[in-house]
Amino acid sequence: GAGVSQSPSNKVTEKGKDVELRCDPISGHTALYWYRQRLGQGLEFLIYFQGNSAPDKSGLPSDRFSAERTGESVSTLTIQRTQQEDSAVYLCASSFWGLAGGDVAKNIQYFGAGTRLSVL
Amino acid sequence: AQKVTQAQTEISVVEKEDVTLDCVYETRDTTYYLFWYKQPPSGELVFLIRRNSFDEQNEISGRYSWNFQKSTSSFNFTITASQVVDSAVYFCALSGLDQTGANNLFFGTGTRLTVIP
């Protein structure tokens, strides 16, 4: 598809289990972002990847959270030993950066539909 | 520090009324971007607009218009002649601009707009 794709759309897990959330960015987008949205709240930044640069992990709430990205494609967000407070919608976004497309195209983040994580 | 404040938590209007959603921001950057996103009940954020900090011209797109005022650090969003399909949560967001061109967004807490038929 043409948009950002996230899977699964819903995930229910038991406290203490590990979960993996997947994001397929828009083809050609060099930057990829993960955000968390708790019920009724705005989005909190977690991590972003830009090309081959070291990722900015400054938003990760604890060492139970980690993320990887393969080149400029798929990313996986992993939450280890899940806790009930991890319950939220996890949103992925991607954006373009480069000479082509002009300034208009740059730094506009396009979001996926999110993964709703419920920790019981 | 970057901060975005959307003081209006919820707004209800009757269809065809005009409505303005407020957004106030704080940043120490001299160059930054401001955004509005719409989050309908389906959950996916839809990009509406991006403004550069050096371009204060107001913008109109159909029934949507945006008023950017650096003097008051505000970037307000007006919907004219509201429709039921406008019902959604609207987020204002701010980003800086680093050398790599990639920046995380700082979001407000959102304003839930309900348009009553």
Interface residues (C-beta under 8 A of the other chain):
Chain A: T30 A31 Y33 Y35 Q41 G42 L43 E44 F45 Y48 Q50 G51 S53 D56 G59 V89 L91 A93 S95 W97 K106 N107 I108 Q109 Y110 F111 G112 A113 G114 R116
Chain B: V4 Y33 F35 Y37 S42 G43 E44 L45 V46 F47 R50 F91 A93 S95 L97 T100 G101 A102 N103 N104 L105 F106 F107 G108 T109 G110
